[in-house]
Amino acid sequence: MNEELRQFALGVAGVRLWYARSPLPGAAPSPEYDFGEEGGTEIEGAESVTELARTASSPPQRTPSAASRQGLARLQGLLAEDGSRRVRETKGNEPPAVSSSEAVASPPPAVPDVEETAQAVEVSSAGSMLAGKAVSLHWRFWHGGRWLLVSSSPHEAGYGLEDRLATNILKALGDTVERTETLRWPVFSNPAVPGNDAAGAVEVLGALAKDVQVSRQLWLGLEPDNPESGDAVLWRSLLAPLGEAAVSFPNSLAALSSDPASKRRLWRSLQSVEAG
């Protein structure tokens, strides 16, 4: 592609190019750009770039490097003019101001749902507080008709064992597993990747919570053991998108599988909630 046309297309697409005013120390020499001085290229919506170059005031004899520099300068001026024209056209297409009588006759704006707005504000504030903080999650979700079971899942735990326990718990509550989901965070091992922090996890949990259509939630091994620890604030903010749990138990499904006493304590907690 002709260099002048290529850079013009990049400018129309919003890609701004940078050129050094003077040679950079140690930099390789720049290539001699082909600006299509001989043939000329027509660009839709603008005059021919080659014709603009020919009509510009310049000495009759130019070296190839001087031609490249002048071509780049003309191109940058053309792009800047094209961008200004688009701004002016946008302003010219703005709707006219509404008179006071029209404003009275227009219907009032829709009032947003208070609960959804409060949840969005809560998620937003939690995300801003967790920005830049690292967090590691491996959670699994079992969606039932009335219950949502969420459990932390150690990497060495077998999914088959967890699925059987989750199915039995929901069955004891008169519910069945309709679908399962798994959340692993962070997505990338590099903590410097944008969106790979705890705030990104909050956004993902917020999107997942929109699909939750159950009345009660059971959390297993999600909250910290010591609610007064410094990590407790971080985890409460992280769990904010999910809402409130009817029962939050400290043991995960994998831990319950080898601890009959914890199973009995969990069952008593669930019975009290169901009775209430």
N, C-alpha and C positions, 0 to 999 in steps of 0.2 A: 504494500500500500504506500502511496505517496506520503511523505512525512508530514507535509502541511495538512493534508486531509486527515491523517491519523490523529494528529494533535488537535485539530479542530473538533473532530468527533469526540475525543476525550473531554474537551472543554464543555461541549454541549451536554455531555453526560454528567458533568459536575466534577470531573477529575482535574484538579489544578496541578500543573507541572511547575517544577522549581528548576531554575538555572542559576549557576554561580555567576556573580558579576565579574570575577577575575579567576584565573586558573588556580585550582586548589593544589597545595603542595603535595607532591607525590602522586597526583591523579593521572590516569592514562589519558592520552589525547582523545578528544571527542571526535566521532566520525563526521564526515562531511555529509550533512543531511541533504536528501534530494527533495526539493520543494516543487518539483514539476514545473520549472520555469518555461519549458518549451511547449508543452501541450496544454496545460491548464485543466483544472478539474472543477466541474460545476457542483455546488453543494446546495441541496434543496433548502429554500428559505433564506438564502444569503447570496450575495454576489459572488462571482467566481473569485476564489482566493488568488489565483494567478493573475487575474486582471487587476485586482487591488495592488498586487505586488508590482505589476508593470507600470501602473500610473503613479506609484509613490516616487517622490523625488529622490534620486540616487545617481551617483556618478555613472557614466556610460561604461567604464571599465572597472570591474570588481574582481577581486581574488575569490576563489571558492570559499575560504573561511569567512570573508566579509559577507558574502552572499548568505551563508548559513546564519550568521549572527543577525543580519538585517531581516531575514525571513522569520526567525524566531521572534524578533521584536514586533514585526507586523502581525504575526499570529497571536501573540499575547494581547495586543491592542484590539484585535478583532474579537477575541474571546471575551475580553472585558466589556466591549461594547455590546456583544450579544447578550451577556448576562444582565447588563443594565436594562436592555430592551425588554427582557423577559420580566424583570421586576416591574417596569412601568406598565407592561400589558396586564400583569396580575392586579396591580392597583386599579387599572382602568376597568377591570371586570368585576370589581367589588360591588355588591348589591347596594342600591341607594338607601339612604337613611330613612327610617320609618317615622312617619309623623306621629304626633301625640294621639290623634284620633284613631289611627291604625293600630297603635300600640294598645289602646284600650279595647279595641274590638278583637285583638288576637287572643287566642286561648292561653291560659296560664301554663307555664312549663310543668312537665310531669315531675312529681315529687319522688325522689329515689327512695327505695326501700330502706328503712332505718336500720334493720338488722344487717343487710348486705353492706351498707355504708360503714357501719361500725366495724364489721369484720374486715373490710378492706383497709380501714385506717389502722386497725390492730396489726394486720399483716405487714402494712407499710412501715409502721413504727418498729416492729420487730426486725424487719429486714434492714432498716437503717442502723439499728444498734448492732447487728451481727455482721455488718459489712467488714470484710477483711479478716474475719476470724475463721480459723480452720475447724472443721468438724468432720467426724467419720461416722457414717450411718450404714447399717444393714438391717432394714426393717421389712417385714412381710405383712401383708394385709389380706384378711379373709372377710369378704363381704357376704353377709347373709341378708335375709329379708327384714329382720328387726335389729340385728346386732352387727357391729363392725369389730372384729378382733384384730388388734395390731400387736405384734411381738417383735422384739429385737431377735436377731438370728445370728449366732456365732458362725464364723466362716466354716468351722469344722462340723457344724450340725447338719444332719441329713434332712433334706426337704421332705422325704417320705414320712419320717417320724413326726415332724412338725405338722404336716398335713393331717395325719391320723389324729393327733391330739386336738388340733383345732376343730376338726370335724366332730369329734366326740364332745367337746365343750359346747359347741353350738347346738348339737343334737340334744344335750342335756337341758339346754335352755329353750327347747322347742323350736329351733331354727335350723337352717341348712346352709351350707356353703354354696354360693352362687358363682363366685369368681374370686380369683386371687391376684395379687399384685406384689411386686418386689421393688424396693427402693435401695439402691446402693449409692452412697455418696462419700467422697467426691467422684465426679465422672472421670476427671483426669488426675494423674498422679502429681502433676506439677501444680503446686498451690498458687503460683503466680498467674495462672490462666484466669481471665476475667469471668466472673460468675461461678467460679469453682469454690466459693467460700460458703459460710453458713447462711448468708443472705440469699444465695442462690438456692440452697436447700429449702429455705422458707418459701420461696416462690414456687418450687416444685410441689411442696406439700400443700400450698394454697390451691394450686390447680387440681391436685388429686382430691382435696376435700370438697371441691364443687360437685364431684360425682357421688358423694356419700349421701344416700337417701334413707339412712336408718335412724332410729330414735335413740339408740344407746350404743356406747362404745366400751370395749374392754381393752385396756392397755396392759401388756405384760413385759416387764423389764425395760420400760422406756424412761421413766423418771429416775433421777439420781437417788442413791440410798440416803444421803444426808441432805434434807431440804434447805439447810442453812449454809451449805457450801457455796463457794464462788461459782461453781459450774451450774448450780441450780437455777440461777437467773438466766443463763444462756439456754438451758434446756427448756425452761418454761416459755421463753420467747420462741424457741424452735417448734414447740408443740402447739403454739397459739393457733395456727391455721386449722388444726383438727377440731378445735373447740374444747368441750369438757368430756371427761370420761366418767361413765357411771361407776366403773371399778378400775382402779389403777393398782396393779400388783407388782411387787419388786422383782419377781422371778419371771424369766422368759420361758417359752414353751420347752426349750431344750433343758433348762434347769428343772422344770416341773417333772419331766419324764423320769428323773432319778431321785425325786424327793416326795414321797407319799404324804408327809406332814404338810408340805406346802400346798399340795393338791387339796387336802381337806380344808385348809384355811381359805383357799381361793373359792372352794365350793360354798363355804358358809357365807362368804362375802356376796357371792352371786345370788344365793337364796334370799338374803336380806333385801337385796335390790329388787328381785322379782316379787317378793312379798309386798314391798312398798309400792 
